[in-house]
Amino acid sequence: MKKVLITGANGLLGQYLVKLLLEKNYVVIATGKGDQRLSQNESPLFTYYDIDVIEGFSLHEVLKHETPDVVVHAAAMTQIDDCELQPEQCERVNVQGTAQVLLDAEAFCKHFIYISTDFVFDGVKGNYNETDDCNPVSFYGFTKLQSESMVEMSEMPWTIVRTCLVYGNVVGGTRSNIVSWVKNSLTEGNKIKVVSDQVRTPTFVEDLACGIELIINKTAEGFYHLAGKDILTPYEMAIATAEHFGLNKDLIEKVDASVFTQPAKRPPKTGLDITKARTELGYEPMGFSEALNKLKI
Ligand SMILES: NC(=O)c1ccc[n+]([C@@H]2O[C@H](COP(=O)([O-])OP(=O)(O)OC[C@H]3O[C@@H](n4cnc5c(N)ncnc54)[C@H](OP(=O)(O)O)[C@@H]3O)[C@@H](O)[C@H]2O)c1
């Protein structure tokens, strides 16, 4: 079975990917910044290393020692407003960090998988496929696109996975996502403003992990869009979440993005076309309502 090293293993995607790969008997080398927050640490197939991707030396040593078949690079500074306010730190983690991980992967492993985002697009066209032109409107999106370009130029086998608005159970201290935020806010009786003039294809984290496993298993190379199958506005997601958990929908106020003064611009209409992943990988994600049934948050 393949040996897979994951960066950003403490994050939302990382937690689920580690779990899925262990269930499928892969050897998993999980890496994250600081102590591990994963619950699978009893498995004999599991090893964890504390690695900050911007401190190249320890990553180099671990890759040299472990020589994994595959590296999945999921670590990133992901909070879009923080990226806009701290561009130097964002550039260090998202671009220089990727350069370092890629360099070491080229030396010690056989397949590099980079996790990217729908925020590489400007959000004018919507329903983007893998060949559509990129034009990020935020610093975060810009750094992710810069990393994509580096990966594309690599001579080792590579895959760039773009995903969109990932949600799932909050486990091991992962930050909140659209579903957990709506559910927690309404449970506490708080009013929330949710935009209805943005469009996304929200992605259940278990589906994303399954799609990445298919890529690992088939050594599928090139660009793949892995997202949910429903095209929804955040407002529609919030209403569906309230209905599913039997919470008070009247606390949800429908607004335009213009009511928020956020540091980073959001692309209005993204959403990812998953036809290629469906056809070539057999990727078949759940609908938003179906995925809500699987959430315990
Ligand atoms: N979540 C989404 O909606 C979404 C959408 C599109 C694309 N993506 C991409 O998907 C990937 C996974 O994101 P996610 O949703 O799992 O986000 P996440 O929960 O924020 O996970 C990112 C992980 O990266 C780690 N990290 C940050 N700086 C690091 C560094 N210098 N060295 C090592 N690790 C570092 C974080 O560590 P700490 O936990 O210790 O902070 C965190 O565990 C990212 O590349 C992101 O750009 C996510």
The ligand as an ORCA input file, in Angstrom:
! r2SCAN-3c Opt
* xyz 0 1
  N     -11.715     25.291      3.800
  C     -12.084     25.716      2.603
  O     -13.213     26.186      2.405
  C     -11.118     25.621      1.437
  C     -11.577     26.009      0.175
  C     -10.706     25.932     -0.896
  C      -9.408     25.468     -0.719
  N      -8.980     25.111      0.511
  C      -7.587     24.650      0.655
  O      -7.612     23.380      1.262
  C      -6.427     23.184      2.043
  C      -6.833     22.654      3.403
  O      -7.612     23.657      4.047
  P      -8.500     23.384      5.326
  O      -9.889     23.656      4.974
  O      -8.164     22.067      5.933
  O      -7.991     24.596      6.218
  P      -7.469     24.625      7.705
  O      -8.395     23.886      8.586
  O      -7.183     26.066      7.992
  O      -6.104     23.803      7.595
  C      -4.896     24.357      7.170
  C      -3.825     23.767      8.035
  O      -2.559     24.332      7.652
  C      -1.807     24.482      8.825
  N      -0.738     25.445      8.663
  C      -0.814     26.799      8.564
  N       0.418     27.320      8.476
  C       1.288     26.280      8.522
  C       2.695     26.183      8.501
  N       3.482     27.257      8.410
  N       3.261     24.952      8.598
  C       2.495     23.847      8.714
  N       1.158     23.878      8.748
  C       0.560     25.094      8.656
  C      -2.808     24.965      9.861
  O      -2.267     24.719     11.129
  P      -3.049     25.162     12.475
  O      -4.278     24.286     12.503
  O      -2.093     24.817     13.555
  O      -3.361     26.606     12.304
  C      -4.015     24.092      9.522
  O      -4.022     22.908     10.272
  C      -5.713     24.527      2.076
  O      -4.614     24.477      1.208
  C      -6.750     25.523      1.570
  O      -6.135     26.591      0.872
  C      -9.817     25.160      1.597
*
